[in-house]
Amino acid sequence: MTNQDLRAGVASSLVNNNFMRVQEERVITAVIFDIDGTLVDSVDLHAAAWAVTFATYGKQIDVHTVRRQIGKGSDQLLPVFFSPAELTQFGEHLEQERSELFKRDYLPRVKAFPQTRELFERIKQDGKQIALASSAKEDEVKVYKQLARVEDLLTGETSSEDVAQSKPHPDIFAAALKQVGNPPAEDAIVVGDTPYDAQAAGKIQLRTIGVLCGGWREEALRQAGCVAIYRDPADLLAHYDTSPLA
């Protein structure tokens, strides 16, 4: 190896080290939260409502199988179980029936995960903005904000009704990013409970913190791209200073 090669290697190493240092020194300015399974304990209830509704349309689908699709909006979930012809015939009615059933029989049973508000308060104390980005309907999001007691801590929010495609497409996170001032992707981070959150965020170069309280295994979340994993909002709060949020 020549001296010129050695100098080139040292220069390359310095560039890489400086790049890593810049990355490490960047400060998160915005945190975008999923809701179902992340802030509120609703995944099993959503799955049950879908399964009951599917049965009325002749589809006996195991609740666990449905549960694996929660986190997507209905535009992405329904095609997993119904053909295009079926969805053209009765998809809109099915979705409306499911929505009414969920709000009547299941939504009153949804509870927020512990210390969600306290986590949001800690984030706000650091001067960061917070937005919600959910595949849920707007009226459901309104109830969830009240349950989690975070209405006064938000900069913005998006729901499935604000975008053309729900998760795992990135539209919802892109819309939420605009509501917090459209910072560079490296200055924002997502918190979610499903691989669909990480996949959607990754498509616009957002990193994702995974939480296990929605029922997915750590391995599945890491494979989808999560950079860190915590049990639930309380666990993330307890380890805040050593988390990617700090």
Buried (B, 14 or more C-beta within 10 A) or exposed (E): EEEEEEEEEEEEEEEEEEEEEEEEEEEBBBBBBBBBBBBBBBBBBBBBBBBBBBEEBEBEBEBEEBBBBBBBBBBBBBBEBBEEEBBEEEBEEBBEBBBEBBBEEBBEEBEBBBBBBEBBBBBBEEEBBBBBBBBBBEEBBEBBBEBBBBEEBBBBBBBBEBBEBBBBBBBBBBBBBEBBEEBEBEBBBBBBBBBBBBBBBBBBEBBBBBBBBBBBEEEBBBEBBBBBBBBBBBBBBBBBEEBBBE
